[in-house]
Amino acid sequence: MTEKWPIPDELSERGTSVARLICDFLVERGLEEHGGGGKFYSPAEWKARDERYGTDSLLVITHDGGDHAAAFNPDYEDYALMQALSTRLADSNVFVEQCTSWYSAVHDNS
């Protein structure tokens, strides 16, 4: 799975753990393939791109039209899938914030 979703070396231990959790979720749901630019970024990488949102997060994930986009973007109207991911992440005390229509950030909930 990490071949399709490489985990950035610069992530914190917590960010790496969350990235693995999201990878597992995507595999379980058959959403690990992506054709729409799905990728993990560290907050430092994101900040270096001069992106506006997500720079203080644990992890940034892009989802521009990929198979996995419905898990992050409510425009796809798969609210059950979004809730399932949210529930899974809640066990780790983190949550997803959609930053724009093409990327989201994962934040610590504590």
Buried (B, 14 or more C-beta within 10 A) or exposed (E): EEEEBEBBEEBEEBBBBBBBBBBEBBEEBEBBEBEEEBBBBBBEBBBEEEBEBBBEBBBBBBBBBBBBBBBBBEEBEBEEBBEBBBEBBEEBEBBBEBBEBBBBBBBBEE
